[in-house]
Amino acid sequence: MITLEGDNLTFRFPKVHSNARCDIEFQRTLRIPDDDRTYFLPPGLGSFPLRHLDDFADRLPRKMVRRGGVMMPIHQAEALWISFDTGYDGLYGHPYPIAVKIATGKICAISGKPWEEGLARNPQNYIVLPEQPWLDGYCVEKGVIRQFVAMRLGEGYTAEEQLTGEAAHGGLQIAAYPMKRKVFEKMVRPMPEDIVCEAPAAPAMEMGLAPGGRMRQEIYDDPYVLDAWDLEHGSRCFVTMANSAQWMAITGERPPTVPPTARAYAAAGLPWFDYYDADNTMVEGAEELAGLKTVKEMGDELGESPLPENESTGVPVVVLKAGSKTPA
């Protein structure tokens, strides 16, 4: 079961376990410079609004209505990161593990392979919650991603177009699979009864995602066996990305303003972040994704300047240990 709760996309699996769920939020953020330097994690600047496509079916192309899902606004050359949270089981005092697949234009952001049903380990094509608190981009090498940057579909910039030669899908595809109940209950033990645990707090204008600047970020290896995941009860959702003009025409709402530039953020003396978790191992980067041209490289090739204010910058860094969240 998939619902919108505020601007969170929530996957629930009540047939598996009452606490088998995950919340996914799309965070507005700074676009880091695309200059081959490796930057730390930029902050969250608030969530993108999400709306059900069905609520605007009479204003949308049939293709969008057929695939369903939700819609979000995003400006061209704007960056985003994806935040994850999971249900918390008070009896066992443990978050409920969920495996999540993320693809852009039906290209897996972890393995670089075309979208396929189910989960795979060689190479791994999913992330595991709660071990992976967020995802900022394409896994291009061990400990490094290329930031998700929105570009208009059909102009050659997106990962989908570079790897398939077509601009057929755009947006984001997300699938979630809960851990099997029997595996979860075998893995953890009930908490003592005297301990109370609470849960932690128009088609031509459609957008896709392309690789931007380099960022330090670890994508963690699945610590469980593949058979731990309940593939029978998975759910899948398509996230359509609309540019500002399309969003206003469809919803009648103004989209969020463009975030500040990295230079303006640095000038204000505000920090970026480095997430540290020594207990998890990292997956290797995907060769297919490492070979993609960045937005800047594609622009140089096409004689265009798609990234305004792309100057390099330096900022203070705050180290976050495993379990903490980037402050918005």
SVG drawing of the C-alpha trace seen along z (x, -y; Angstrom):
<svg xmlns="http://www.w3.org/2000/svg" viewBox="-10 -35 49 52">
<polyline fill="none" stroke="black" stroke-width="0.4" points="0.0,0.0 1.4,-3.4 0.1,-6.7 1.0,-10.3 1.3,-11.6 2.0,-15.3 5.0,-15.4 6.2,-11.9 5.8,-8.9 4.9,-6.1 5.1,-2.4 3.3,-0.1 3.2,3.7 0.5,4.6 0.2,8.2 3.9,8.7 4.1,6.8 2.3,3.8 5.7,1.9 6.9,2.9 6.9,-0.5 9.2,-3.2 8.8,-6.9 10.6,-8.6 11.1,-12.3 12.6,-14.3 14.8,-17.1 15.6,-20.4 19.3,-21.0 22.3,-23.0 23.7,-21.9 27.3,-21.2 29.8,-22.5 30.5,-20.2 34.2,-20.7 35.8,-17.3 36.4,-18.2 34.8,-15.8 32.4,-17.7 30.8,-16.7 27.0,-16.4 25.0,-19.6 22.1,-20.3 18.4,-19.7 16.5,-22.9 13.0,-21.5 11.0,-18.8 9.6,-19.0 5.8,-19.0 4.2,-15.8 0.7,-15.4 -1.3,-12.4 -1.4,-12.4 -4.9,-11.0 -6.1,-14.4 -5.1,-16.1 -5.9,-13.4 -8.0,-15.8 -4.9,-18.0 -2.3,-15.4 -1.2,-13.4 -2.6,-9.8 0.9,-8.4 1.3,-10.0 -2.1,-9.0 -1.6,-5.4 1.6,-5.0 0.1,-6.8 2.0,-7.6 2.8,-11.0 4.2,-14.3 6.8,-16.8 8.0,-20.2 11.7,-20.8 13.6,-23.6 16.0,-22.8 19.6,-22.3 18.2,-22.0 19.5,-19.2 17.8,-16.9 18.5,-14.2 16.3,-11.4 15.7,-10.8 14.6,-7.5 13.0,-6.4 11.6,-3.1 8.9,-1.8 10.1,-1.0 9.0,2.1 8.5,1.3 8.3,5.0 11.7,5.8 13.3,2.3 14.5,2.4 13.7,0.6 12.0,2.8 14.4,3.4 13.3,2.5 15.1,3.0 14.5,0.0 15.3,-0.2 15.8,-3.7 16.0,-4.3 15.9,-7.4 14.4,-6.9 14.4,-3.2 18.2,-3.2 19.2,-1.9 21.1,-4.6 23.1,-1.9 24.1,0.6 23.6,-1.4 21.6,1.5 18.2,1.2 15.2,1.6 14.3,5.2 11.8,6.8 13.0,8.0 16.3,7.7 19.8,8.6 23.2,8.9 25.8,9.1 25.8,6.2 23.6,5.0 20.7,3.0 19.1,1.7 19.8,0.0 18.9,1.3 17.0,-0.7 17.8,-1.8 21.5,-1.3 21.2,-3.8 19.7,-7.1 19.7,-9.0 20.8,-8.9 22.1,-12.0 23.0,-10.6 24.5,-7.9 27.0,-5.4 30.0,-6.0 32.8,-4.6 33.3,-3.3 32.4,-6.0 31.6,-8.6 28.3,-9.6 27.4,-12.0 24.7,-14.3 21.1,-14.0 20.5,-17.1 17.3,-17.7 17.5,-18.4 14.8,-18.5 14.1,-15.2 14.9,-15.0 18.1,-17.1 20.6,-14.3 21.7,-15.1 19.9,-12.5 21.4,-9.1 18.5,-7.4 19.4,-9.1 23.1,-8.6 22.7,-4.8 19.7,-3.9 19.8,-6.6 16.1,-7.3 14.1,-9.8 11.2,-7.5 10.6,-7.6 12.2,-10.4 11.3,-10.9 12.0,-8.4 11.0,-4.8 10.9,-3.4 10.2,0.1 10.3,1.2 10.4,4.8 10.0,5.5 12.1,8.1 10.2,11.4 8.5,11.4 10.0,14.7 13.5,13.5 12.9,10.3 11.6,12.0 14.4,14.6 17.0,11.8 15.9,9.8 14.6,10.5 11.7,8.9 12.5,6.0 12.0,6.6 8.4,5.7 9.4,2.8 11.2,1.0 9.0,-1.3 10.2,-2.1 8.6,-4.9 9.1,-5.5 11.7,-8.1 10.5,-11.1 3.4,-18.7 5.6,-15.6 8.3,-17.7 8.6,-19.6 9.0,-16.6 12.2,-16.3 14.7,-13.5 17.8,-13.2 21.4,-13.6 24.8,-13.2 26.2,-16.4 29.1,-17.1 31.1,-14.5 30.2,-14.0 31.5,-11.8 28.8,-9.3 28.9,-5.6 26.3,-3.2 26.2,-0.3 26.3,3.4 23.3,5.5 24.2,7.1 21.5,9.8 21.0,12.7 19.0,12.1 16.3,14.5 15.6,12.3 13.5,10.0 9.8,10.6 9.5,10.1 5.9,11.2 4.7,8.2 6.8,5.4 5.3,2.1 6.3,-0.2 5.7,-3.9 6.6,-6.3 7.5,-9.9 6.9,-12.3 9.1,-15.4 7.5,-18.5 9.3,-21.8 8.0,-25.0 5.8,-26.1 4.3,-22.6 3.6,-22.3 1.8,-25.6 -0.3,-24.7 -1.3,-21.4 -1.8,-22.2 -2.4,-25.9 0.3,-26.1 3.6,-28.0 6.6,-25.7 9.3,-26.3 11.8,-29.0 15.2,-28.1 17.7,-27.2 20.7,-29.4 23.9,-28.7 26.7,-26.9 28.8,-30.1 26.0,-32.0 25.6,-29.2 29.4,-29.2 29.5,-33.0 26.9,-32.7 29.3,-30.4 26.9,-27.5 28.3,-23.9 28.0,-20.8 28.1,-17.3 30.2,-14.1 28.4,-10.9 30.5,-8.3 29.6,-4.6 32.5,-2.3 30.2,0.7 29.0,1.1 30.8,2.0 30.4,0.2 29.3,1.4 31.6,0.8 30.6,-1.9 28.9,-1.0 31.0,-1.1 28.1,-2.1 27.4,-5.1 31.0,-6.1 31.2,-6.4 28.3,-8.9 29.0,-12.5 28.1,-15.0 25.8,-17.9 28.7,-20.2 30.6,-17.8 27.5,-17.4 27.0,-21.1 30.6,-21.7 30.1,-19.0 26.9,-20.7 28.3,-24.3 25.8,-25.1 26.0,-26.4 23.3,-24.4 24.6,-25.1 24.4,-28.7 26.9,-29.7 29.0,-26.6 32.0,-28.1 34.1,-26.0 33.7,-26.7 34.9,-25.6 32.7,-25.3 33.1,-24.0 32.2,-20.4 30.3,-18.8 30.8,-15.1 27.7,-13.1 27.9,-9.6 25.6,-6.7 22.1,-7.2 22.0,-11.0 20.2,-13.0 21.3,-16.0 19.6,-19.1 17.3,-20.8"/>
</svg>
